Amino acid sequence: MKSFLFLFLFTLLISCNNDKSRLLQKEKFVEVLIEYHLVDGIAQTQMLGSAVPPNDSVALMDSILMLKKIDKKIFQNTLSYYSQHLKEFSKVYDDVLSQISQRETKNLEEETKANSKP
């Protein structure tokens, strides 16, 4: 929820640009959001009970964009676009949640197989 709030607030600070040629393709946008939520979740889990300050969501997103070689302005334009088209944004997040769920199921199946071997 904290991550979604970050993305929403981040969007409010971004200038509007509806030129679809300057947007990430939906699949790429979904991929970036999945990566962000997975990394953020790992970071949050590792910090439980520690004195380490919370991770910087902006720096985290910047790192993901850099690793995936995505221009920050294009990501911002995409986020702004979807924030103004909430039905489409909802479909994007349906894809994000579905793919994260599929990964979780696959990982649990692999873990179960590995643990059941003698």
C-alpha positions as CSV (number, residue, x, y, z in Angstrom):
1,M,0.0,0.0,0.0
2,K,2.9,2.3,0.8
3,S,4.4,1.6,-2.6
4,F,1.1,2.4,-4.4
5,L,0.9,5.7,-2.4
6,F,4.4,6.5,-3.5
7,L,3.5,5.9,-7.1
8,F,0.4,8.0,-6.8
9,L,2.1,10.9,-5.1
10,F,5.0,10.7,-7.5
11,T,2.5,11.0,-10.4
12,L,1.0,14.1,-8.9
13,L,4.4,15.8,-9.1
14,I,4.9,14.9,-12.7
15,S,3.9,17.1,-15.6
16,C,1.2,15.8,-17.8
17,N,2.0,14.4,-21.2
18,N,-0.5,12.4,-23.2
19,D,1.6,11.8,-26.2
20,K,1.5,8.0,-26.4
21,S,4.7,7.9,-28.5
22,R,6.5,9.0,-25.3
23,L,5.1,6.2,-23.2
24,L,6.4,2.8,-22.3
25,Q,4.5,-0.1,-23.8
26,K,2.0,-1.6,-21.3
27,E,4.0,-4.8,-21.0
28,K,7.2,-2.9,-20.2
29,F,5.4,-0.7,-17.7
30,V,4.0,-3.8,-16.0
31,E,7.5,-5.3,-15.9
32,V,8.9,-2.2,-14.2
33,L,6.1,-2.1,-11.6
34,I,6.5,-5.8,-10.8
35,E,10.2,-5.3,-10.3
36,Y,9.6,-2.3,-8.1
37,H,7.1,-4.1,-5.9
38,L,9.2,-7.2,-5.5
39,V,12.4,-5.3,-4.6
40,D,10.5,-3.0,-2.3
41,G,8.9,-6.0,-0.5
42,I,12.3,-7.6,0.0
43,A,13.7,-4.3,1.3
44,Q,10.8,-3.9,3.7
45,T,11.1,-7.5,4.9
46,Q,14.8,-7.2,5.6
47,M,14.3,-4.0,7.6
48,L,11.8,-5.4,10.0
49,G,13.1,-5.0,13.5
50,S,16.3,-3.3,12.3
51,A,17.6,0.2,13.0
52,V,18.2,0.7,9.3
53,P,16.3,3.7,7.9
54,P,13.5,2.9,5.4
55,N,14.5,2.6,1.8
56,D,14.2,5.6,-0.5
57,S,11.4,4.7,-2.9
58,V,12.6,7.3,-5.5
59,A,16.1,5.9,-5.4
60,L,14.8,2.4,-5.7
61,M,12.7,3.3,-8.8
62,D,15.7,5.2,-10.3
63,S,17.9,2.1,-9.9
64,I,15.3,-0.2,-11.6
65,L,14.9,2.3,-14.4
66,M,18.7,2.5,-14.9
67,L,19.1,-1.3,-14.8
68,K,16.3,-1.7,-17.4
69,K,17.7,1.2,-19.5
70,I,14.4,3.1,-19.3
71,D,14.5,6.9,-19.6
72,K,13.1,8.4,-16.4
73,K,11.1,11.0,-18.3
74,I,9.3,8.3,-20.4
75,F,8.5,6.4,-17.2
76,Q,7.1,9.5,-15.6
77,N,5.1,10.3,-18.7
78,T,3.7,6.7,-18.6
79,L,2.8,7.0,-14.9
80,S,1.2,10.3,-15.5
81,Y,-0.8,9.0,-18.4
82,Y,-2.1,6.0,-16.5
83,S,-2.9,8.1,-13.5
84,Q,-5.2,10.1,-15.7
85,H,-6.8,7.0,-17.1
86,L,-7.6,5.0,-14.0
87,K,-9.5,2.2,-15.7
88,E,-6.5,1.4,-17.8
89,F,-4.2,1.8,-14.7
90,S,-6.4,-0.7,-12.9
91,K,-5.9,-3.2,-15.7
92,V,-2.2,-2.6,-15.5
93,Y,-2.2,-3.4,-11.8
94,D,-4.4,-6.4,-12.5
95,D,-1.6,-7.7,-14.7
96,V,1.0,-6.8,-12.1
97,L,-0.8,-8.7,-9.3
98,S,-1.5,-11.7,-11.6
99,Q,2.1,-12.0,-12.7
100,I,3.4,-11.7,-9.1
101,S,0.9,-14.3,-8.1
102,Q,2.0,-16.6,-10.9
103,R,5.7,-16.2,-9.8
104,E,4.8,-16.9,-6.2
105,T,2.9,-20.1,-7.2
106,K,5.9,-21.2,-9.4
107,N,8.4,-20.6,-6.6
108,L,6.3,-22.5,-4.1
109,E,6.0,-25.4,-6.5
110,E,9.7,-25.5,-7.0
111,E,10.4,-25.2,-3.3
112,T,8.0,-28.1,-2.6
113,K,9.7,-30.2,-5.2
114,A,13.1,-29.4,-3.8
115,N,12.0,-30.2,-0.2
116,S,10.4,-33.5,-1.2
117,K,13.5,-34.9,-2.7
118,P,15.3,-37.5,-0.5
